């Protein structure tokens, strides 16, 4: 996501500075080169040696005759983006007033003057965040084009945003935004149909592919709505390992009918729909009481509505990207099935993949258009990027 991006990481004197080492590691894991800049107050919380270790670069702790601020953030400076994480109320106010009395604020003023993208992740106690002067400073700096990563309001504190949120906003600020101004709706995950109060019919989809597409579209500037089905069959928010979804407005659903209705609402005014969810093909009448075990049962299955068919009927001009999962492993057969779906529903293109990739981080897929098909093999994040680029090409004026 951040391959080839140079990030100057400003650290100020919030207790959230203890998270800086892991944030620097995460930026580097996503492909970025990182150099640290620290205020005196930050050095009282985390030692510069720790930041040096995390970034594998020398840390700027003072501005000297080498004019480090210009070297990092000036015209033709090293940094592609200046990230301040965490940023205190004091620092935000100084940036708004162009007060340059720390290495971080001096780099910020230089970056703003040189049109280097700036991303700020504030962290402070909630009453400080609600102070009219702080809110005014945030509004002022935002009007200058600075991107703010909203904090998490918990326990009376405006806690620093998650690493996922910060990384996504850094990537969005540093890269091209071919989808800026576009609203992309993505469906992801699985649906589940209740058999009784305990049991459901569902499938093995993890939702990783849909979330990868949503993230890639957000990074490229889109406003994203993610209609997310149950996973495993727990809802997304119940699994702390998956973290939050800061790159999208999430609508969580369970059944195929709920997903169709939520997608209908989300597509009002949307520019494209990516139907990546594994929506159940069948539903059954839910029993009011738990079915007792040890007895033979026959379930009467009824087909669910086809989401892309319904949306196409209602929005004939909306570009729709479909997914087609097969189990044969035969590429020719997969392309034929994908083209049949593409032609029947008038899709922009179809992503065809094998069911064996469900739940995995790696994938193999075919991007099937009316006239050709392109093979992809790699991570789902990589495929998400390819799909987002194709959408940008379709939506380009």
C-alpha positions, 0 to 999 in steps of 0.5 A: 500500500505504501511501497516507495512512499517516504513518510516523515513521522512527527511525534509530540508529547502525548502519552500515545507516543508510546504507540509510535514504535509499533506505528513506525513498524506498521508503516514499514511493513506496508512498504514505506521508508520512515524518518522520525521527528520528535519534540522535547516533550515526546522524548520524555515519553519515548526515547529517540533510540526507540524511534531510530530502531523502529525506523532504521533512520536517524531521528531529528530532535532539533533543527540545526544548521543542516536545516533538517525541516527543509531537507525533509519537507521543503521543496524537493524534500525527502518526504512524500507525506508528513505524518504527525502521530500523535499530535497534541492540542498544543501542536495543532494550535501552533500549526494553525498559528504558524508557531515554529518552536519545535522540530515538528511544528517547524516541519509542519510549516515547511510542509504546508508552504511546500505543498507537501501532504500533511496528515495529523492523528490527534490524541488528547483528553476529550475535554481538550479535544472539545475546546473551541480553540482546538476545534477552530484550529482543526477547522483552520488547518483542515481548510489548508488541505491537512488530513485529520485521522479522527481519534477514538472517543473512549473513557473520556479520552480522544485516543489516537486512531488505529494503525489501520486508519492512520496507514490508510489516510497516509496512503490516501494523502501520498498517492494519486486519487483517481476516484476522488468524488466518487461513491463506491459501494462494496458488498463483502463477507457471507450471508446467513439464513436462520434454520432455528434460533441456534443454526444457520445456513452460511458459507466459508467467505471471510470478507477479506476480498471485499474489504481489500477492494473497499480499502483500495478504493478509499486510498484512491480517493473514493467515499466507500460504503461497505455492506458487510455480511456475517463472518464465520458467522459472527459480525465483523465487529466481534473479531478484534483481530480484524480491527475496525474499518476506518476506510468505509461507512459500514452497514452490517447485515446477516441475511441475503434479504438484508444485504439486498435492502442495505445495498439498494439504499447504499446505491442511491447516488452511488457511482459504482457497485462491487458485489464481492460478497458470497451471498447465500443462494438459498433460504429456509423457513426459520423454526421458532424453537431449536430443532432437537438433535439426533433426528433426520430432518429435511429442509425445504430450500427456497432461492434467494433474490439475485442481488446484481439482477435486482440492482441492475433492474433498478439502476440500468446505468450503474457500473457493477463489478461482479464476482463469480466463484467456481469449484472446477479449477478449469480456467476456460470454464470459469471464463465462460461462466463469468462471461455468461453472468457479465452478458446477462446482467450487463456488468462492467467486468467480472472477477472469477476465482476458485473457491479454494481461496476463500479465507486465504490472504493469497488469491488467484483470479481472472478479471473477465471483460467482454473482449478479454481476460487478465490473470492475477495471482498474489495477495487479495490486497493486490487484487483489490488494487487492480480492481480499484484501478479498473473502476477508476478507468471505467469512471474516468470522464 
